[in-house]
């Protein structure tokens, strides 16, 4: 079993994100998880992620505050505490914290095919 204590979780850079800090909880260098990795993202008020799509699906679980997930179609959904969503690979999305409190969200993704 691999345990990652929040106090020892390592920060990582998430491309195309702004006013956000992320910590690796599981996978990659944090643990020997071999099927997926998990990150914890803290979005400051006004923070988010630009509209983008990737080849891999992802799961978001909001654990504090609220975030707005906007899809490439223009459809938008506000997720609150313990709400979650699955975004399939290839689907464009943007993430925004439109509130005045910090929002926290777990991100679960499979490894890229070229990860070793």
C-alpha positions, 0 to 999 in steps of 0.5 A: 500500500502507498500512502500520500499524506497531504502534508507531503504531496508534491505540487505539479504544473497543470498546463493551461490552468490559471490561479490554481495550485495542484498536488499529486496525491497518487500515481506518477512519482507519488505512488505505484498506482499503475492504472490512473493518477489522482490530483488535488486542484485548488482554484482561487476565486476567478481561477480556472482552466482554459477551454481545451480537450485531451485524448483521455477521459477524466473524472472531476469530484468537487470537494469544496466550493463550486466550479463551473464546467463549460463544454465546447458546445457552450453548455455549462454546469455548476458542480458543488461539494461532492458533485462529480462528472466524467468528461470523455477523451476528446471533449473540450471543457473549461473550468472556472471558479466564479465564486469568492471562496477557494474551490477544491477538486479531485482529478482522476485520469488514466496514464497517457499511453506514452507514460512509462 
